[in-house]
């Protein structure tokens, strides 16, 4: 069941689509700078369980709506960009879901709990 995406997720997906369009047109500076923050927004907002479509599919659909001419002629580049987004999103999701390492010892919450003061 596809739930309605919240405005924050919609905005992040729209911005990703805009950045991908710019990148396809040769201006990809902002894409590299902004993609991590936008993908983290989607991870933290729970996009993966609120949507039937993957981020890759959703961004690709929006790109085709926005800059269809460019997307049509640069389909391989579009697929490559969205695939990289999907891989990065999975990496961020895994990183966010990892629990603290059991190798590192517990640390005191404040100075008074670390000493007998």
C-alpha positions in Angstrom: 0.0 0.0 0.0 1.5 3.3 -1.1 1.1 5.9 1.6 1.1 9.6 0.9 4.6 11.1 1.1 5.0 14.0 3.5 6.0 17.4 2.2 9.6 17.0 3.4 10.0 13.8 1.3 8.3 15.4 -1.7 10.7 18.4 -1.5 13.7 16.2 -1.2 12.7 14.1 -4.2 11.9 17.3 -6.2 15.3 18.7 -5.4 17.1 15.5 -6.3 15.2 15.4 -9.7 16.2 19.1 -10.3 19.8 18.3 -9.5 19.9 15.3 -11.7 18.4 17.4 -14.6 21.1 20.0 -14.0 23.7 17.3 -14.0 22.4 15.8 -17.3 22.7 19.3 -18.8 26.3 19.6 -17.8 26.0 21.5 -14.5 26.6 18.8 -11.9 28.4 20.8 -9.2 25.5 21.1 -6.8 24.4 17.5 -7.4 27.6 16.2 -5.7 27.4 18.7 -2.9 23.7 18.3 -2.0 22.9 14.6 -2.7 24.0 13.3 0.7 21.8 15.7 2.7 18.7 15.0 0.5 19.2 11.3 0.7 19.6 11.4 4.5 16.4 13.4 4.6 14.6 10.5 2.8 16.2 7.9 5.0 15.2 9.7 8.2 11.7 10.4 6.9 11.1 6.7 6.3 10.7 6.8 2.5 11.6 3.2 2.1 8.6 2.0 4.0 6.2 4.7 2.9 6.5 4.3 -0.8 6.1 1.4 -3.2 8.6 3.0 -5.6 12.3 3.1 -4.8 14.1 6.5 -4.7 15.7 5.6 -8.0 12.4 5.0 -9.7 10.8 8.1 -8.2 13.7 10.4 -9.1 13.9 9.0 -12.6 10.1 9.5 -13.1 10.4 13.1 -11.9 13.4 13.8 -14.1 11.6 12.5 -17.2 8.7 14.8 -16.3 10.9 17.9 -15.8 13.6 17.6 -18.5 12.2 14.9 -20.8 14.3 15.9 -23.9 17.5 15.7 -22.0 16.5 12.5 -20.2 15.5 10.9 -23.4 18.8 11.6 -25.1 20.9 10.8 -22.1 19.1 7.7 -20.8 22.3 5.9 -19.9 23.6 8.8 -17.9 20.2 9.1 -16.1 20.2 5.4 -15.2 23.8 5.7 -14.0 23.0 8.7 -11.8 19.9 7.2 -10.3 21.7 3.9 -9.7 24.5 5.8 -7.8 21.8 7.5 -5.7 20.2 4.2 -4.9 23.5 2.7 -3.8 24.3 5.8 -1.7 20.8 5.7 -0.1 21.3 2.0 0.8 24.6 2.8 2.4 23.2 5.7 4.4 20.3 3.5 5.5 22.6 0.8 6.7 24.8 3.3 8.5 21.9 4.9 10.2 20.5 1.5 11.4 23.8 0.1 12.8 24.0 0.0 16.5 27.0 1.2 18.3 30.0 -1.1 18.1 30.3 -3.6 20.9 34.1 -3.2 20.8 34.0 0.4 22.2 33.4 0.6 25.9 30.6 2.6 27.4 31.4 6.2 28.1 30.2 8.2 31.1 27.3 10.6 30.4 28.9 13.5 32.2 32.0 14.4 34.3 30.4 13.7 37.6 29.6 10.1 36.6 33.1 9.6 35.3 34.7 10.6 38.6 33.9 10.4 42.3 33.3 14.2 42.5 
